[in-house]
Amino acid sequence: MYGLRNMSSKHEEVRHLLHVLTSKLETCYEPLNSQVISISLYGLASMSSRHQEVLPILKVLSEKIKNTDASINSASLGSIYGLNAIHSDKAEVRHLVQVLSDKLHASMEEKFEPWQLASALFGLQTMSARPEEVRSLVRELATRIEHNCEGLFSPHALDLALRGIRAMSSDQQEVRSLISALAKKINIHSEYTTKDFVKISSSLSMKSTEFIEVRELYQAYTDTVLLNTQVSVHAPVYDFASDHSSFFFFNTCNTSNLQWTI
């Protein structure tokens, strides 16, 4: 399945191949190990759940993963990236997400790198936080970021993570817990470019500052802006000291000469 990672399910020939592979996977009785789980998920990277032929292979894959003793470890977590075009409005998708959440829950002692957690979150970018199954996986990822993450998030990793939850409402407690965990893992001393700030700001635009967790993330983000010397265009920064959700615009070529405008 890994060989399908660059093939789009919008093509009839690819959908036919998926149908054949689903039949083959159904008759495979050898338990899947973590490596096979990983390459199978990565193989879905260009597949959309909007195509009916994708759903049966998700269902079969869910059952195969559920019935194996293999867990989601550091080698396979990032492969959730392969779900980036899979929508949570289908029962087959929600079942797979719940299975992955359960497997991740079983890996309580596993340590993860920031890029692995960020890749997993990126895979959720087309999913809503309304289904309980999605919230369950978000909750598990938040716990791993807070307790099992070795290192801090680079600009690229932070961008991937925030893009992954861009469509998720901060009204959901699990999303806010994840945001809070990310706020504590931002490497404020990393070299951020203007492009990084623009992308990160865009991903934050749908999160409500009515919640303290969101404001904490903005605070960490603001600290990063203030320490960075590479930003030369307007990038939104939350005024954490204010009682309201005003936005200011960072307009400077050098942090020694700050200019703020409302």
C-alpha positions in Angstrom: 0.0 0.0 0.0 2.9 2.3 0.6 3.4 2.5 -3.2 0.0 4.3 -3.5 1.1 7.3 -1.5 1.4 9.5 -4.6 -1.7 8.2 -6.3 -5.0 10.0 -6.2 -8.3 8.2 -5.7 -9.9 10.6 -8.1 -8.6 8.4 -10.9 -10.8 5.3 -11.8 -7.7 3.1 -12.3 -6.5 3.9 -8.7 -9.9 3.2 -7.3 -10.0 -0.2 -9.1 -6.6 -1.0 -7.6 -7.9 -0.1 -4.2 -10.8 -2.5 -4.7 -8.4 -5.3 -5.5 -6.1 -4.5 -2.6 -9.1 -4.5 -0.2 -9.9 -8.1 -1.2 -6.3 -9.1 -0.7 -6.1 -7.5 2.7 -9.3 -9.2 3.8 -7.7 -12.6 3.1 -4.5 -11.8 4.8 -4.4 -13.6 8.2 -1.0 -12.7 9.3 -1.1 -10.1 12.1 0.1 -6.6 11.2 3.2 -5.3 12.9 3.9 -1.6 13.6 5.9 -1.3 10.4 3.1 -2.6 8.2 0.6 -0.4 10.0 2.9 2.6 9.3 3.4 2.0 5.6 -0.3 1.2 5.1 -1.4 4.5 6.6 1.2 6.4 4.6 -0.1 4.8 1.5 -3.4 6.6 2.0 -1.8 10.0 1.8 -3.5 10.9 -1.6 -6.7 9.1 -1.0 -10.0 10.9 -0.2 -12.8 9.4 1.7 -15.1 11.3 -0.7 -14.5 8.3 -3.0 -16.6 5.3 -2.1 -13.9 2.8 -3.0 -11.6 4.2 -0.2 -14.1 3.4 2.6 -13.9 -0.5 2.4 -10.1 -0.5 2.7 -10.3 1.8 5.7 -12.8 -0.6 7.3 -10.6 -3.7 6.7 -7.5 -1.8 7.8 -9.3 -0.8 11.0 -10.1 -4.4 11.9 -6.6 -5.6 11.0 -5.0 -3.0 13.3 -7.6 -3.6 16.1 -6.9 -7.3 16.1 -3.1 -7.1 16.3 -0.9 -6.8 19.4 1.2 -4.1 17.7 0.9 -0.7 19.2 1.3 2.8 17.8 5.0 3.5 18.6 7.5 6.2 17.7 8.1 4.5 14.3 4.4 4.4 13.3 2.8 7.5 14.9 3.8 9.9 12.2 2.1 7.7 9.6 -1.3 9.1 10.7 -0.2 11.9 8.4 -1.6 9.6 5.6 -5.1 10.4 6.7 -4.8 14.1 5.7 -7.5 13.9 3.0 -9.8 11.6 5.0 -13.0 13.2 6.4 -14.6 12.3 9.8 -18.1 12.3 8.5 -17.9 8.6 7.5 -18.4 5.8 10.0 -15.5 3.8 8.5 -13.2 6.8 9.2 -14.4 7.3 12.7 -13.9 3.6 13.5 -10.3 3.7 12.2 -9.6 6.9 14.2 -10.9 5.2 17.4 -8.8 2.1 16.8 -5.7 4.3 16.4 -6.6 6.2 19.6 -6.9 2.9 21.5 -3.6 1.7 20.1 -1.9 5.0 21.1 -3.4 4.8 24.6 -1.7 1.4 24.9 1.7 3.1 24.3 1.8 5.1 27.5 5.5 4.6 28.1 6.6 5.3 24.5 8.6 8.5 23.9 8.0 10.6 20.7 9.8 13.3 18.8 8.0 16.6 18.1 8.0 15.9 14.3 6.3 12.5 14.8 3.5 14.1 16.9 3.2 17.0 14.5 2.9 14.7 11.5 0.1 12.7 13.3 -1.8 16.0 13.9 -1.3 17.1 10.3 -3.2 13.9 9.3 -6.3 15.2 11.1 -6.6 18.4 9.1 -9.8 17.5 7.3 -11.5 16.1 10.4 -14.0 17.8 12.7 -13.6 17.7 16.5 -17.3 17.0 16.9 -17.1 13.2 16.7 -16.1 11.5 19.9 -13.6 9.3 18.1 -11.7 12.3 16.8 -11.7 14.0 20.2 -10.4 10.7 21.7 -7.4 10.7 19.4 -6.8 14.5 20.0 -6.9 13.8 23.7 -4.3 11.0 23.4 -2.0 13.2 21.2 -2.3 16.1 23.7 -1.2 13.7 26.5 1.8 12.5 24.5 2.8 16.1 23.7 2.6 17.0 27.4 4.2 13.9 28.9 6.0 11.9 26.3 7.5 14.4 23.9 11.2 14.6 23.8 12.2 18.1 22.7 10.5 21.3 21.6 8.5 22.0 18.4 10.5 23.7 15.6 8.7 26.3 13.4 7.9 23.6 10.8 6.6 21.1 13.4 4.4 23.8 15.0 3.1 24.7 11.6 2.1 21.1 10.8 0.5 20.6 14.3 -1.6 23.8 14.1 -2.6 23.1 10.5 -3.8 19.7 11.6 -6.3 21.2 14.1 -7.2 24.3 12.1 -10.7 23.1 11.3 -11.3 22.0 14.9 -13.3 24.3 17.2 -11.6 25.5 20.4 -15.1 25.0 22.0 -14.0 21.4 22.5 -12.1 20.7 25.7 -9.8 18.1 24.0 -8.8 20.7 21.4 -8.0 23.2 24.1 -6.0 20.7 26.1 -3.9 20.1 22.9 -3.4 23.8 22.4 -2.3 24.1 26.0 0.2 21.3 25.6 1.6 22.9 22.4 2.0 26.2 24.1 4.4 24.6 26.5 6.5 23.0 23.8 7.1 26.0 21.5 10.8 26.6 21.0 10.9 30.4 21.3 14.6 30.5 20.4 14.1 28.9 17.0 14.8 30.9 13.9 11.4 31.8 12.5 10.9 33.4 9.1 8.2 35.7 7.9 6.6 32.8 6.0 6.5 30.7 9.3 4.6 33.5 11.1 2.1 33.9 8.3 1.3 30.2 8.2 1.1 29.9 12.0 -1.1 33.0 12.3 -3.4 31.7 9.7 -3.8 28.4 11.5 -4.6 30.2 14.8 -7.3 32.5 13.2 -10.2 30.2 14.0 -9.4 29.7 17.7 -11.3 31.8 20.2 -9.4 33.8 22.7 -12.2 33.4 25.1 -10.4 30.4 26.4 -7.3 30.6 28.6 -5.6 27.8 26.7 -5.8 29.7 23.4 -4.4 32.8 25.1 -1.5 30.8 26.6 -0.6 29.7 23.1 -0.8 33.3 21.9 1.4 34.3 24.7 4.1 31.8 23.7 3.7 32.9 20.1 4.1 36.5 21.1 7.2 35.8 23.1 8.6 34.1 20.0 7.8 37.2 17.9 9.5 39.5 20.3 12.7 37.4 20.4 12.8 37.0 16.6 14.8 39.3 14.3 13.7 37.9 11.0 10.1 39.1 10.7 9.5 42.0 8.4 5.8 41.9 7.6 2.6 42.3 9.5 1.9 39.1 11.6 -1.0 38.9 14.2 0.0 38.8 17.8 -2.3 38.5 20.7 -2.1 41.1 23.4 -2.1 38.7 26.4 -1.9 41.6 28.9 -5.3 43.0 27.7 -8.6 41.9 29.0 -10.1 41.7 25.5 -9.2 39.8 22.4 -7.6 42.7 20.5 -5.0 41.9 17.8 -1.9 43.9 17.2 0.2 43.8 14.1 3.9 43.2 14.3 5.7 45.6 11.9 9.4 45.5 12.2 12.6 44.5 10.6 14.4 44.3 13.9 13.0 43.7 17.4 15.1 46.5 18.7 12.8 48.9 16.9 9.3 47.7 17.6 6.3 49.5 16.0 2.8 48.5 17.1 -0.4 49.6 15.5 -4.0 48.7 16.2 
